[in-house]
Amino acid sequence: MIPVDPGTVTTIRALDEGSEELFGGFWPFIRRTLMLFLPLWVWLLMWAAGMPNIVSALFSGLSLSIIVAIERYKLRQMAGKDN
């Protein structure tokens, strides 16, 4: 039998949790879709407000770091529940 690090198992289990969320109703699916298209929406809103393209692109790129931070927080939260 191959030895497996318990931290790796927790991370894999936490990453697989997304498909189980989809059975919880329509909102988890919509939430993930909103997060996927957030940078595009930020760019379009900034562009429609008359901001230069470089500023719009900068803020849309920064919105990606918000998504990464939220997902990282959720992974830590799930890993804490497993332990």
MIVEXRO-50873 format. One record per residue: residue in one letter; y, x, z of N, C-alpha, C in turn. Coordinates in Angstrom, 3 decimals. Example, Ala and Ser with C-alpha at 12.3 -4.5 7.8 and 13.67 -1.06 7.14 Angstrom:
<pts>
 aa  n.north   n.east     n.up ca.north  ca.east    ca.up  c.north   c.east     c.up
  A   -5.690   13.190    7.800   -4.500   12.300    7.800   -3.300   13.200    7.800
  S   -2.250   12.850    7.080   -1.060   13.670    7.140    0.030   12.900    7.870
</pts>
This chain:
<pts>
 aa  n.north   n.east     n.up ca.north  ca.east    ca.up  c.north   c.east     c.up
  M   -1.171    0.828    0.000    0.000    0.000    0.000    1.246    0.881    0.000
  I    2.236    0.511   -0.777    3.463    1.291   -0.898    4.399    0.933    0.259
  P    4.900    1.946    0.989    5.832    1.644    2.079    7.178    1.167    1.516
  V    7.733    0.128    2.122    8.999   -0.443    1.663    9.986   -0.426    2.820
  D   11.185    0.027    2.524   12.250    0.061    3.528   12.668   -1.369    3.873
  P   12.734   -1.737    5.145   13.119   -3.108    5.519   14.504   -3.497    5.029
  G   15.432   -2.537    4.932   16.769   -2.834    4.421   16.734   -3.259    2.967
  T   15.835   -2.651    2.190   15.701   -3.011    0.784   15.161   -4.425    0.639
  V   14.194   -4.774    1.451   13.616   -6.115    1.398   14.675   -7.151    1.735
  T   15.490   -6.875    2.735   16.562   -7.793    3.128   17.558   -7.958    1.995
  T   17.929   -6.853    1.336   18.888   -6.930    0.236   18.318   -7.723   -0.920
  I   17.065   -7.491   -1.268   16.455   -8.229   -2.371   16.365   -9.711   -2.024
  R   15.989  -10.030   -0.788   15.901  -11.422   -0.364   17.282  -12.086   -0.417
  A   18.320  -11.348   -0.022   19.680  -11.893   -0.034   20.156  -12.118   -1.459
  L   19.771  -11.241   -2.383   20.188  -11.411   -3.777   19.466  -12.580   -4.433
  D   18.251  -12.869   -4.013   17.491  -13.973   -4.594   17.915  -15.327   -4.059
  E   18.730  -15.364   -3.021   19.129  -16.618   -2.394   19.924  -17.519   -3.338
  G   20.539  -16.978   -4.371   21.393  -17.765   -5.248   20.686  -18.901   -5.951
  S   19.458  -18.677   -6.365   18.729  -19.738   -7.066   18.364  -20.873   -6.116
  E   18.123  -20.545   -4.862   17.806  -21.593   -3.895   19.024  -22.452   -3.589
  E   20.228  -21.860   -3.708   21.455  -22.608   -3.461   21.651  -23.713   -4.487
  L   21.150  -23.519   -5.682   21.364  -24.493   -6.749   20.683  -25.823   -6.454
  F   19.661  -25.797   -5.598   18.991  -27.040   -5.244   19.756  -27.804   -4.167
  G   20.787  -27.192   -3.590   21.559  -27.817   -2.527   22.590  -28.803   -3.027
  G   22.680  -29.002   -4.297   23.657  -29.938   -4.838   24.432  -29.312   -5.984
  F   25.475  -29.990   -6.388   26.248  -29.568   -7.544   27.318  -28.549   -7.173
  W   27.846  -28.575   -5.954   28.944  -27.703   -5.564   28.592  -26.216   -5.633
  P   27.434  -25.738   -5.163   27.153  -24.299   -5.271   27.173  -23.803   -6.720
  F   26.692  -24.627   -7.640   26.716  -24.233   -9.048   28.149  -24.138   -9.559
  I   28.974  -25.123   -9.220   30.376  -25.123   -9.648   31.114  -23.939   -9.029
  R   30.832  -23.639   -7.766   31.492  -22.530   -7.088   31.206  -21.207   -7.803
  R   29.948  -20.997   -8.179   29.618  -19.751   -8.886   30.275  -19.693  -10.266
  T   30.388  -20.821  -10.932   31.048  -20.861  -12.232   32.534  -20.570  -12.081
  L   33.149  -21.126  -11.064   34.562  -20.852  -10.815   34.797  -19.370  -10.568
  M   33.935  -18.748   -9.800   34.086  -17.330   -9.503   33.870  -16.467  -10.746
  L   33.024  -16.930  -11.637   32.763  -16.176  -12.855   33.989  -16.140  -13.764
  F   34.670  -17.267  -13.877   35.793  -17.362  -14.791   37.152  -17.146  -14.126
  L   37.181  -16.787  -12.856   38.441  -16.583  -12.147   39.353  -15.558  -12.824
  P   38.869  -14.374  -13.233   39.777  -13.414  -13.882   40.403  -13.970  -15.168
  L   39.641  -14.704  -15.950   40.198  -15.281  -17.171   41.283  -16.295  -16.840
  W   41.026  -17.118  -15.826   42.020  -18.127  -15.447   43.284  -17.487  -14.893
  V   43.134  -16.440  -14.119   44.315  -15.733  -13.597   45.128  -15.175  -14.745
  W   44.459  -14.563  -15.702   45.179  -14.004  -16.851   45.891  -15.097  -17.639
  L   45.216  -16.207  -17.883   45.843  -17.289  -18.637   47.030  -17.898  -17.899
  L   46.927  -18.056  -16.592   48.051  -18.587  -15.823   49.250  -17.643  -15.844
  M   48.983  -16.363  -15.692   50.077  -15.385  -15.723   50.702  -15.319  -17.117
  W   49.882  -15.385  -18.139   50.375  -15.350  -19.524   51.212  -16.593  -19.824
  A   50.751  -17.752  -19.353   51.489  -18.998  -19.562   52.813  -18.993  -18.794
  A   52.878  -18.251  -17.695   54.112  -18.157  -16.920   55.113  -17.200  -17.550
  G   54.716  -16.537  -18.630   55.631  -15.657  -19.341   55.614  -14.218  -18.866
  M   54.619  -13.838  -18.093   54.510  -12.456  -17.626   54.044  -11.560  -18.775
  P   54.411  -10.280  -18.734   53.909   -9.355  -19.764   52.383   -9.252  -19.692
  N   51.777   -8.932  -20.813   50.316   -8.852  -20.874   49.740   -7.833  -19.892
  I   50.435   -6.705  -19.705   49.900   -5.673  -18.816   49.874   -6.167  -17.374
  V   50.873   -6.922  -16.968   50.903   -7.466  -15.605   49.821   -8.529  -15.451
  S   49.659   -9.363  -16.474   48.615  -10.391  -16.433   47.240   -9.755  -16.335
  A   47.003   -8.714  -17.107   45.712   -8.022  -17.074   45.489   -7.329  -15.732
  L   46.541   -6.773  -15.156   46.422   -6.113  -13.862   46.019   -7.108  -12.775
  F   46.670   -8.243  -12.728   46.336   -9.229  -11.707   44.961   -9.849  -11.933
  S   44.568  -10.033  -13.181   43.225  -10.574  -13.419   42.153   -9.557  -13.013
  G   42.422   -8.286  -13.217   41.492   -7.250  -12.768   41.407   -7.191  -11.253
  L   42.533   -7.392  -10.587   42.534   -7.409   -9.125   41.756   -8.602   -8.578
  S   41.739   -9.695   -9.328   40.972  -10.857   -8.862   39.470  -10.548   -8.852
  L   39.036   -9.612   -9.687   37.626   -9.201   -9.660   37.265   -8.542   -8.335
  S   38.190   -7.754   -7.782   37.898   -7.108   -6.502   37.777   -8.143   -5.388
  I   38.470   -9.263   -5.502   38.338  -10.336   -4.519   36.934  -10.929   -4.589
  I   36.445  -11.121   -5.802   35.090  -11.663   -5.981   34.055  -10.710   -5.390
  V   34.199   -9.416   -5.647   33.263   -8.425   -5.120   33.306   -8.421   -3.593
  A   34.485   -8.518   -3.016   34.604   -8.527   -1.559   33.935   -9.765   -0.957
  I   34.114  -10.919   -1.575   33.497  -12.147   -1.074   31.978  -12.056   -1.147
  E   31.446  -11.584   -2.266   29.991  -11.470   -2.409   29.418  -10.427   -1.448
  R   30.138   -9.328   -1.224   29.676   -8.310   -0.290   29.633   -8.883    1.126
  Y   30.643   -9.667    1.482   30.668  -10.318    2.798   29.481  -11.269    2.955
  K   29.181  -12.033    1.905   28.056  -12.961    1.969   26.728  -12.223    2.103
  L   26.577  -11.088    1.409   25.347  -10.307    1.534   25.177   -9.789    2.950
  R   26.260   -9.307    3.559   26.177   -8.836    4.942   25.824   -9.976    5.885
  Q   26.397  -11.143    5.610   26.132  -12.302    6.447   24.658  -12.710    6.355
  M   24.106  -12.711    5.163   22.699  -13.069    4.967   21.774  -12.020    5.570
  A   22.154  -10.743    5.439   21.332   -9.692    6.012   21.334   -9.778    7.540
  G   22.433  -10.200    8.121   22.495  -10.371    9.566   21.613  -11.518   10.038
  K   21.490  -12.552    9.230   20.637  -13.673    9.584   19.166  -13.299    9.531
  D   18.788  -12.408    8.600   17.389  -12.000    8.453   16.931  -11.123    9.612
  N   17.859  -10.362   10.178   17.478   -9.442   11.261   17.483  -10.135   12.542
</pts>
